[in-house]
Amino acid sequence: MELRKDHLGSLLCCVFVLFAHLQLAWTGDCPADGRTWVPFGDRCYHFVHGEEDTIKSYTFGRANTLCQGFELLTVQSAEENDFIIKYSPEVWKGEVSMWLGMYYDTNTEDMKWFGEDPVRYTNWEKAFPSDLLPMETCVALHSNTGKWENVSCTEDYENGVVCETAQKEETKQKPSALLSALVILSVVAIVGVSAVIWFLHQKHNLGSTILTAFEYHPPFRVLDTDQSCLVEAEETDSTP
């Protein structure tokens, strides 16, 4: 019976691992524009590939053009920052400095994202402000340290560009509900099959017990009638 429990546990584990992989695949509802988009959280990221035999260098304006209507990289948490750093070696060789979609807002005298999202997280390499003119201040993310640095929007060149966009909310929920239903049905099916196996196993054991209980045992041997009379006669003759 222990073997059956192990099998059941393994099957359940496989179902939930499959669910996790399918969940990741389905919820990655990213643009289908022929480019490679990588889902993380509720966002999608495109790491712009350059020719490996050519030195890559992009101005801030060129980086914006490469994203073709999508946003330049914005980072709103330490987890997102770590994701960008860890995925970078999958695309580029060596150290890379990536443009961030951030600018200096002269009205608030602080940095802002171009998408007007509030700056919830920062990871500055040096204390802000820098010695750059406010209107020329942009930000680069270094892959070797994960730190941010103020750079010139007009004079500096960086060798990494990451485009970003939000996943589609309206289509992201349907697959999740479908997968949940599939997982529930799979678990019910596995439990049902396991119950049948257990029942057959118990039935087999019960049948063996019944047969053992009704094993054939020959009756006690009874002396033949002639032999009984002979014994009685002998006992009578020997009586004084």
Backbone bond lengths (Angstrom), bond angles and torsions (degrees), N, CA, C in turn:
res aa  C-N    CA-C-N  psi(-1)  N-CA   C-N-CA  omega(-1)  CA-C   N-CA-C  phi
1 M - - - 1.462 - - 1.522 111.47 -
2 E 1.335 116.85 -28.66 1.462 120.36 178.57 1.519 110.79 -64.68
3 L 1.346 116.69 -35.18 1.448 120.91 179.59 1.509 111.07 -63.36
4 R 1.329 116.90 -37.94 1.455 121.42 178.88 1.526 110.77 -64.54
5 K 1.337 117.25 -41.18 1.470 120.94 178.84 1.525 110.94 -63.87
6 D 1.350 117.04 -39.99 1.463 120.28 178.92 1.508 110.49 -63.16
7 H 1.342 116.29 -42.77 1.458 119.93 179.36 1.518 110.73 -62.56
8 L 1.340 116.95 -42.81 1.457 121.26 179.88 1.526 110.77 -62.08
9 G 1.332 116.93 -43.97 1.468 120.50 179.09 1.515 111.88 -62.24
10 S 1.329 117.38 -40.67 1.463 121.56 179.61 1.518 110.87 -64.95
11 L 1.333 116.55 -42.06 1.454 119.93 179.81 1.521 111.59 -64.23
12 L 1.337 116.71 -43.23 1.465 120.09 178.13 1.517 111.55 -62.36
13 C 1.331 116.73 -40.28 1.464 121.13 178.55 1.519 110.63 -61.80
14 C 1.341 117.00 -42.97 1.463 121.10 179.72 1.522 110.94 -63.26
15 V 1.340 116.45 -39.44 1.461 119.91 -179.92 1.521 111.43 -62.29
16 F 1.340 117.00 -45.47 1.459 120.02 -177.47 1.525 112.29 -71.70
17 V 1.345 118.20 -31.90 1.469 120.72 174.56 1.513 109.56 -65.49
18 L 1.351 116.63 -43.45 1.457 120.67 177.44 1.518 110.63 -61.63
19 F 1.320 116.63 -40.60 1.467 120.86 178.12 1.522 111.24 -60.40
20 A 1.329 117.16 -42.61 1.466 121.06 -179.22 1.519 111.09 -62.91
21 H 1.361 116.27 -42.77 1.461 119.62 179.96 1.526 111.69 -67.06
22 L 1.336 116.15 -42.85 1.448 119.51 179.14 1.523 111.48 -66.44
23 Q 1.329 116.14 -36.97 1.462 120.64 177.90 1.522 110.22 -59.59
24 L 1.340 116.27 -44.08 1.463 120.50 179.68 1.510 110.56 -64.28
25 A 1.354 116.27 -41.81 1.459 119.96 -177.98 1.526 111.67 -67.44
26 W 1.344 116.57 -41.55 1.451 119.70 -176.75 1.523 112.61 -74.22
27 T 1.317 117.11 -39.88 1.461 118.94 -176.32 1.521 112.05 -75.45
28 G 1.343 118.23 -12.16 1.456 120.86 176.46 1.514 110.83 -77.94
29 D 1.337 118.17 64.45 1.459 123.42 -177.07 1.519 108.39 -86.48
30 C 1.327 115.24 80.89 1.458 122.17 -175.25 1.523 110.57 -105.52
31 P 1.332 118.31 166.31 1.465 121.07 -179.57 1.527 112.51 -56.83
32 A 1.319 115.63 138.77 1.467 121.59 177.34 1.524 107.89 -104.69
33 D 1.339 114.93 70.23 1.458 119.60 -177.28 1.530 112.32 -112.35
34 G 1.336 116.47 16.80 1.463 120.03 178.55 1.514 114.00 90.33
35 R 1.321 116.66 -8.81 1.461 120.21 178.29 1.521 110.20 -98.35
36 T 1.314 116.50 161.18 1.465 121.06 -179.95 1.523 109.59 -85.48
37 W 1.332 115.80 117.26 1.457 121.95 177.17 1.520 109.10 -113.09
38 V 1.318 115.75 135.15 1.464 121.73 -177.78 1.530 108.54 -111.05
39 P 1.364 118.51 120.53 1.466 120.00 179.74 1.519 111.62 -80.68
40 F 1.319 115.45 141.73 1.470 122.18 171.96 1.518 107.14 -152.72
41 G 1.340 116.03 122.96 1.457 119.34 -175.90 1.518 109.48 62.66
42 D 1.314 116.96 -129.57 1.463 120.51 178.24 1.523 111.67 -105.77
43 R 1.347 117.10 21.19 1.455 122.66 -178.62 1.519 111.24 -122.62
44 C 1.330 116.28 163.00 1.464 123.10 175.17 1.527 108.48 -125.20
45 Y 1.342 115.80 143.08 1.472 121.06 -174.90 1.529 110.33 -128.86
46 H 1.311 115.17 135.01 1.467 120.89 174.07 1.522 108.51 -116.40
47 F 1.337 115.59 115.74 1.462 121.38 177.58 1.531 107.52 -89.68
48 V 1.324 115.49 112.29 1.465 120.13 -174.97 1.522 109.84 -68.43
49 H 1.333 116.17 121.63 1.463 121.45 179.76 1.527 109.18 -87.09
50 G 1.316 115.17 133.47 1.456 120.09 172.13 1.514 109.48 -109.98
51 E 1.311 117.16 168.79 1.459 120.11 177.11 1.520 109.20 -69.38
52 E 1.341 115.53 127.78 1.462 120.09 -173.60 1.528 112.60 -67.72
53 D 1.339 117.31 -23.86 1.464 119.33 -179.36 1.520 112.20 -92.05
54 T 1.328 116.02 6.60 1.457 120.90 179.12 1.522 109.26 -122.37
55 I 1.323 115.89 137.10 1.468 119.63 177.56 1.518 108.84 -68.20
56 K 1.326 116.31 122.91 1.457 120.96 -178.51 1.518 109.71 -88.85
57 S 1.293 115.75 133.52 1.460 120.42 175.35 1.520 108.11 -154.69
58 Y 1.336 114.37 130.01 1.449 119.56 -175.87 1.526 109.21 -132.65
59 T 1.312 114.77 136.76 1.458 118.59 169.65 1.529 107.71 -77.54
60 F 1.321 116.04 169.35 1.450 119.32 178.74 1.524 110.51 -63.53
61 G 1.326 116.22 -39.89 1.465 119.92 179.10 1.518 111.66 -64.22
62 R 1.338 117.40 -40.83 1.459 121.57 179.04 1.532 110.89 -66.32
63 A 1.320 116.81 -37.97 1.457 120.80 178.14 1.531 110.82 -61.34
64 N 1.320 116.19 -41.81 1.463 120.24 177.34 1.526 111.14 -62.08
65 T 1.328 116.65 -39.03 1.463 121.13 -179.86 1.518 111.47 -66.31
66 L 1.331 117.31 -38.86 1.460 121.18 -178.71 1.526 112.39 -63.93
67 C 1.316 116.89 -27.55 1.467 119.78 -179.81 1.533 112.18 -76.18
68 Q 1.308 118.48 -14.07 1.464 123.23 171.43 1.527 113.81 48.71
69 G 1.292 115.99 59.33 1.458 120.46 175.96 1.517 115.08 93.24
70 F 1.326 117.78 -12.18 1.466 120.76 175.41 1.534 109.35 -94.28
71 E 1.317 116.23 172.49 1.459 120.37 -177.64 1.524 111.28 -84.42
72 L 1.333 114.81 151.65 1.460 118.75 166.44 1.527 108.35 -71.76
73 L 1.303 115.62 160.93 1.464 122.32 -175.56 1.527 112.46 -52.23
74 T 1.340 115.99 129.87 1.459 122.38 169.72 1.531 107.17 -121.88
75 V 1.311 117.51 144.36 1.464 122.17 -176.92 1.521 108.24 -125.16
76 Q 1.337 116.17 118.72 1.461 120.69 -174.45 1.527 113.87 -113.07
77 S 1.348 117.67 3.03 1.466 119.15 179.96 1.525 109.34 -160.33
78 A 1.330 115.50 162.92 1.463 120.60 176.87 1.526 110.24 -64.86
79 E 1.350 117.71 -34.95 1.460 121.32 178.87 1.523 110.95 -64.11
80 E 1.315 116.73 -41.62 1.470 120.88 178.57 1.525 110.35 -66.67
81 N 1.314 116.73 -40.33 1.461 121.31 177.71 1.538 110.58 -60.93
82 D 1.336 116.05 -44.24 1.469 120.95 178.70 1.524 111.46 -64.62
83 F 1.331 116.70 -38.87 1.469 120.47 178.66 1.525 110.85 -59.71
84 I 1.313 117.05 -45.58 1.471 120.91 -179.72 1.524 110.54 -61.68
85 I 1.322 116.43 -43.65 1.466 121.04 -178.63 1.527 110.84 -65.51
86 K 1.313 117.43 -43.86 1.464 120.97 -176.66 1.517 112.62 -72.53
87 Y 1.343 117.54 -28.83 1.464 119.52 -179.39 1.527 112.34 -84.84
88 S 1.303 118.03 -21.22 1.473 121.85 -176.50 1.529 113.58 -53.38
89 P 1.347 120.60 -44.11 1.469 119.97 179.52 1.525 114.07 -62.30
90 E 1.345 117.83 -17.64 1.457 120.29 176.19 1.523 111.54 -71.66
91 V 1.332 116.23 -16.31 1.465 121.17 -174.60 1.522 112.10 -114.88
92 W 1.330 115.68 -45.72 1.462 120.36 -173.24 1.520 111.87 -118.48
93 K 1.331 114.58 152.42 1.467 120.59 175.35 1.525 109.09 -95.77
94 G 1.306 116.13 137.09 1.462 120.22 177.41 1.515 112.66 77.71
95 E 1.315 114.26 -167.81 1.464 120.79 -177.60 1.525 110.73 -79.03
96 V 1.332 114.42 142.22 1.465 121.00 -177.94 1.519 108.90 -132.78
97 S 1.325 115.00 143.12 1.464 121.29 172.29 1.518 107.78 -115.15
98 M 1.324 116.54 120.62 1.471 121.75 -173.45 1.525 110.80 -106.43
99 W 1.324 114.59 138.22 1.451 119.33 175.65 1.533 110.11 -68.64
100 L 1.324 116.68 138.34 1.460 122.33 171.49 1.528 108.94 -103.81
101 G 1.318 115.98 146.02 1.463 120.43 179.84 1.509 112.08 -80.65
102 M 1.319 116.06 61.10 1.462 122.17 -174.72 1.530 109.77 -127.65
103 Y 1.304 116.28 146.91 1.465 120.74 179.19 1.532 109.30 -142.23
104 Y 1.339 115.40 165.43 1.466 120.74 179.14 1.523 108.93 -92.73
105 D 1.331 115.69 121.37 1.459 121.45 -179.86 1.529 108.66 -91.97
106 T 1.314 115.79 114.24 1.472 120.31 -177.31 1.531 111.75 -70.36
107 N 1.322 117.38 -21.73 1.464 119.63 -179.88 1.530 111.35 -72.60
108 T 1.306 116.03 -41.21 1.463 120.18 -179.48 1.526 112.32 -100.11
109 E 1.343 115.56 -7.88 1.465 121.95 -177.00 1.533 111.47 54.16
110 D 1.306 113.37 47.02 1.465 119.99 179.41 1.521 108.52 -152.89
111 M 1.341 116.60 167.08 1.453 121.29 178.91 1.524 110.51 -81.40
112 K 1.344 116.19 145.34 1.456 122.53 178.39 1.526 109.61 -138.13
113 W 1.325 115.17 155.81 1.453 120.35 172.29 1.522 109.19 -80.73
114 F 1.322 116.43 146.97 1.460 119.91 -179.79 1.515 112.02 -63.28
115 G 1.336 117.85 -28.47 1.460 120.95 177.42 1.518 112.94 -77.81
116 E 1.331 116.34 5.75 1.461 123.84 179.86 1.524 113.34 67.22
117 D 1.347 117.87 12.02 1.456 119.64 173.72 1.526 109.50 -71.19
118 P 1.320 118.45 144.67 1.467 119.69 178.22 1.519 111.24 -66.11
119 V 1.315 116.79 150.14 1.461 122.35 178.38 1.526 107.68 -83.76
120 R 1.328 116.66 101.48 1.464 121.64 -177.00 1.524 112.14 -92.50
121 Y 1.314 115.87 -20.28 1.469 119.86 -174.01 1.522 108.86 -143.61
122 T 1.330 116.19 140.93 1.464 121.67 174.76 1.527 109.19 -138.91
123 N 1.309 116.00 157.18 1.467 120.91 179.23 1.533 108.75 -146.48
124 W 1.335 115.21 60.59 1.456 121.20 -173.02 1.523 112.46 -68.43
125 E 1.302 114.37 140.32 1.461 120.30 174.29 1.530 110.46 -76.48
126 K 1.329 115.25 -36.93 1.464 121.84 177.88 1.514 108.34 -128.79
127 A 1.308 114.36 156.71 1.458 118.89 179.22 1.516 110.36 -64.27
128 F 1.314 116.21 134.17 1.462 122.57 176.61 1.544 108.37 -85.92
129 P 1.341 120.50 144.55 1.469 128.48 9.57 1.527 113.48 -87.58
130 S 1.344 114.41 167.62 1.456 121.25 177.87 1.515 109.62 -99.01
131 D 1.336 115.74 -175.60 1.460 119.91 179.57 1.522 112.40 -89.48
132 L 1.345 116.83 8.67 1.465 120.62 178.33 1.529 110.35 -80.59
133 L 1.325 115.15 154.68 1.449 119.47 174.55 1.529 109.01 -66.95
134 P 1.311 119.51 140.04 1.469 122.19 -175.94 1.527 113.55 -52.04
135 M 1.335 117.67 -44.01 1.456 120.96 -176.54 1.532 112.41 -71.28
136 E 1.320 117.16 -13.61 1.462 120.86 -178.72 1.530 112.31 -108.51
137 T 1.316 116.88 10.26 1.463 120.72 -174.66 1.528 111.69 -90.95
138 C 1.334 115.33 119.38 1.468 122.26 172.33 1.521 108.28 -124.99
139 V 1.339 117.04 -176.86 1.461 120.34 -174.03 1.527 110.01 -135.40
140 A 1.334 115.49 139.71 1.465 121.92 176.26 1.531 109.39 -123.04
141 L 1.323 115.74 144.62 1.470 123.36 178.28 1.527 108.50 -106.38
142 H 1.346 117.17 123.13 1.465 122.08 -177.66 1.530 110.01 -92.39
143 S 1.332 115.98 127.03 1.466 120.31 -176.09 1.522 112.85 -71.21
144 N 1.323 118.12 -25.35 1.471 119.77 -177.25 1.530 112.68 -76.63
145 T 1.325 116.97 -27.38 1.470 120.38 -177.79 1.527 112.75 -117.97
146 G 1.321 117.46 -21.90 1.458 120.80 -174.31 1.517 112.56 77.95
147 K 1.326 116.87 5.70 1.465 121.45 -177.91 1.519 111.62 -90.02
148 W 1.344 114.65 158.16 1.464 122.08 178.53 1.532 109.39 -103.59
149 E 1.333 114.55 146.20 1.461 119.58 179.50 1.518 109.84 -136.40
150 N 1.320 116.05 139.87 1.464 120.51 173.45 1.526 109.43 -73.97
151 V 1.319 116.09 127.80 1.465 121.91 179.26 1.524 108.41 -133.11
152 S 1.317 115.99 168.29 1.458 121.14 -179.10 1.530 110.28 -81.88
153 C 1.304 116.62 131.04 1.463 121.15 178.04 1.522 112.02 -68.23
154 T 1.320 117.63 -25.24 1.458 121.26 -172.80 1.525 113.77 -106.59
155 E 1.332 117.63 -27.18 1.461 119.50 -173.52 1.529 114.13 -108.21
156 D 1.307 117.53 -25.16 1.467 120.16 -177.64 1.532 111.56 -88.76
157 Y 1.342 113.85 149.51 1.468 121.84 176.34 1.524 108.39 -120.69
158 E 1.323 115.72 135.50 1.460 120.49 177.36 1.531 108.87 -119.54
159 N 1.328 115.78 155.27 1.468 119.54 -173.58 1.532 114.21 -106.05
160 G 1.325 117.36 16.94 1.461 120.15 177.87 1.516 111.81 -140.36
161 V 1.333 115.70 136.48 1.461 121.19 177.37 1.523 108.62 -132.55
162 V 1.326 115.61 128.95 1.466 121.91 176.42 1.524 107.77 -125.75
163 C 1.337 115.50 125.06 1.461 120.70 176.58 1.527 109.05 -98.50
164 E 1.305 115.99 155.55 1.468 120.07 -172.67 1.517 110.38 -144.65
165 T 1.333 115.66 147.72 1.466 121.33 174.42 1.523 108.81 -155.11
166 A 1.312 115.83 160.35 1.470 120.66 178.61 1.519 109.97 -80.96
167 Q 1.339 116.30 147.56 1.456 120.50 173.82 1.528 109.57 -71.65
168 K 1.311 115.63 158.16 1.463 120.78 -178.89 1.522 109.55 -78.89
169 E 1.321 116.20 117.06 1.462 120.96 -175.63 1.520 112.28 -71.09
170 E 1.351 117.93 -36.69 1.455 119.19 -172.33 1.522 113.23 -68.98
171 T 1.309 118.32 -27.35 1.464 120.10 -178.95 1.514 112.05 -101.40
172 K 1.329 117.44 -5.92 1.456 120.08 -175.05 1.528 112.06 -78.87
173 Q 1.348 117.49 -25.72 1.452 119.66 -174.42 1.530 112.86 -82.91
174 K 1.334 118.57 -31.77 1.458 121.27 -176.13 1.523 113.20 -61.62
175 P 1.340 119.48 -50.44 1.465 118.62 178.80 1.517 112.92 -60.05
176 S 1.331 116.60 -33.60 1.457 119.64 -178.95 1.530 110.51 -63.32
177 A 1.337 117.55 -43.36 1.455 121.17 178.10 1.523 110.85 -65.77
178 L 1.326 116.43 -40.17 1.463 120.39 178.97 1.516 111.10 -63.48
179 L 1.321 116.50 -44.28 1.462 120.12 179.80 1.524 111.55 -65.03
180 S 1.313 116.69 -37.63 1.460 119.78 177.54 1.531 110.28 -61.22
181 A 1.334 116.33 -42.44 1.466 119.87 178.64 1.526 111.12 -64.52
182 L 1.344 116.55 -40.33 1.465 120.18 179.10 1.527 111.26 -63.56
183 V 1.329 115.85 -40.59 1.465 119.37 179.23 1.524 110.87 -64.41
184 I 1.337 117.01 -43.24 1.465 120.65 179.76 1.528 110.28 -62.00
185 L 1.343 116.47 -44.23 1.466 120.03 179.26 1.526 111.05 -64.07
186 S 1.333 116.68 -38.05 1.461 120.27 179.15 1.520 111.14 -64.65
187 V 1.335 115.94 -43.12 1.469 119.98 179.42 1.522 110.53 -64.27
188 V 1.351 116.57 -42.62 1.468 120.06 178.86 1.520 110.32 -61.93
189 A 1.351 116.72 -41.95 1.468 120.27 179.97 1.525 111.07 -63.79
190 I 1.333 116.31 -42.53 1.466 120.41 -179.52 1.527 110.48 -64.60
191 V 1.329 116.63 -43.59 1.465 120.33 178.82 1.527 110.11 -63.11
192 G 1.346 116.88 -40.51 1.453 120.34 179.12 1.521 112.75 -63.14
193 V 1.340 115.99 -46.26 1.465 120.53 178.50 1.527 110.16 -62.56
194 S 1.322 116.29 -41.69 1.466 120.12 179.72 1.524 111.01 -63.83
195 A 1.340 117.00 -37.38 1.468 120.55 178.66 1.529 110.86 -64.98
196 V 1.352 116.00 -40.64 1.462 119.58 178.23 1.523 110.88 -63.61
197 I 1.347 115.74 -44.65 1.469 119.96 178.49 1.528 110.70 -60.63
198 W 1.333 115.78 -42.50 1.478 120.02 179.55 1.523 110.52 -63.26
199 F 1.353 116.86 -41.83 1.459 121.08 -178.82 1.530 110.50 -63.86
200 L 1.344 116.71 -45.07 1.461 120.34 179.16 1.530 111.25 -63.93
201 H 1.340 114.02 -38.18 1.460 118.80 178.93 1.526 110.59 -63.69
202 Q 1.354 116.62 -44.30 1.456 121.35 179.30 1.532 111.10 -66.54
203 K 1.330 115.54 -38.56 1.455 120.13 179.85 1.526 110.37 -63.98
204 H 1.340 115.20 -39.98 1.460 119.69 178.61 1.527 110.68 -63.76
205 N 1.330 116.25 -45.02 1.467 120.57 178.88 1.532 111.55 -63.91
206 L 1.342 117.06 -39.81 1.458 121.62 -179.97 1.523 110.57 -65.02
207 G 1.331 116.33 -40.49 1.454 120.45 178.39 1.501 111.61 -62.71
208 S 1.318 117.35 -40.65 1.460 121.09 178.63 1.529 110.69 -64.07
209 T 1.348 116.85 -37.67 1.468 121.13 179.85 1.518 111.55 -65.74
210 I 1.349 115.44 -41.20 1.466 119.44 -179.53 1.522 110.58 -64.80
211 L 1.356 115.45 -43.62 1.462 118.73 179.28 1.526 111.30 -62.35
212 T 1.342 115.70 -38.32 1.469 119.30 179.37 1.528 110.72 -65.76
213 A 1.327 115.77 -38.56 1.467 119.66 -178.99 1.525 111.93 -66.73
214 F 1.352 115.82 -30.60 1.461 120.13 -177.54 1.522 112.70 -104.74
215 E 1.325 116.65 29.80 1.460 119.73 176.40 1.532 109.53 -60.91
216 Y 1.322 116.62 147.38 1.474 121.73 -178.01 1.513 109.76 -78.78
217 H 1.314 116.42 124.41 1.452 123.13 173.64 1.522 107.69 -121.46
218 P 1.320 119.43 123.97 1.471 120.50 -178.48 1.526 110.16 -65.10
219 P 1.356 117.49 147.10 1.491 120.97 -179.81 1.518 110.58 -69.43
220 F 1.327 114.31 161.66 1.466 118.02 176.85 1.528 109.98 -59.83
221 R 1.310 116.72 138.72 1.459 121.44 -177.88 1.543 109.53 -73.01
222 V 1.308 116.95 128.58 1.464 122.83 179.76 1.514 108.49 -102.75
223 L 1.330 117.31 134.81 1.456 121.47 179.32 1.515 111.40 -63.45
224 D 1.283 115.38 140.28 1.458 119.19 177.77 1.540 109.91 -60.88
225 T 1.313 116.73 157.60 1.484 122.24 -177.50 1.513 112.17 -62.03
226 D 1.382 116.25 -41.54 1.460 119.41 -179.13 1.519 111.32 -64.00
227 Q 1.344 114.44 -40.69 1.460 117.93 -179.74 1.519 110.56 -65.77
228 S 1.354 117.76 -36.73 1.466 120.89 178.97 1.518 110.90 -63.16
229 C 1.305 117.35 -42.54 1.462 120.84 179.63 1.512 111.44 -65.13
230 L 1.322 117.02 -40.69 1.447 121.90 178.86 1.518 111.08 -59.18
231 V 1.350 115.63 -44.00 1.468 119.76 179.62 1.507 110.25 -62.57
232 E 1.347 118.25 -41.92 1.462 121.30 -179.08 1.528 110.38 -65.55
233 A 1.360 117.20 -38.38 1.476 121.02 -179.88 1.494 110.56 -64.99
234 E 1.327 117.11 -43.06 1.446 121.13 -179.94 1.529 111.23 -61.31
235 E 1.380 114.80 -42.41 1.463 118.74 -179.40 1.548 109.10 -64.88
236 T 1.372 119.11 -34.02 1.479 121.15 -179.42 1.497 111.42 -70.71
237 D 1.331 119.44 -41.47 1.464 123.44 -179.40 1.522 111.34 -65.42
238 S 1.293 114.51 -32.90 1.465 117.09 -176.42 1.525 112.15 -82.61
239 T 1.319 117.17 -3.78 1.488 118.83 -178.51 1.510 108.90 -79.19
240 P 1.343 123.92 129.60 1.469 126.76 -178.65 1.514 111.85 -70.66
